[in-house]
Amino acid sequence: MLGRTGMDSQARRVALGLGATRLALGAGLLFATRPALRGMGFGRTDASGEAVTRIGGGRDLALGALTLAAGDDREALRAALLISGACDIADTVAMGISARHPETREAGIGGVLAGGAAAAACFWARRRLSA
């Protein structure tokens, strides 16, 4: 179904929703690192773990902003979804590795489910936005 922008309106809504979610997650990871980590199922971490988490938060802020800025530009939105989906796959692999360790198993399993779902949604929306 084509919306006012001449592109699949459902895919556009999903893409922009993913961008907004990524922006919110990035802000939480960057500016409220400890509560965000607890919410993801991680226990206490040291300064190194928090620093790496903030790097990921900055990445998610940038990707979310890129996706939202693409808005009505089909090709820019498809490119943002490709990049975001690739990052989600990498996150899924990293969280799968984390799930192998008892102290990060809960967070790892949650991360695999969330990252896998986000990647699938990115690639679904990207395919639907094909010309």
PyMOL commands that set and color helices and strands:
alter all, ss='L'
color gray80, all
select helices_A, chain A and resi 9-31+33-39+47-70+74-98+102-128
alter helices_A, ss='H'
color red, helices_A
deselect
rebuild
show_as cartoon
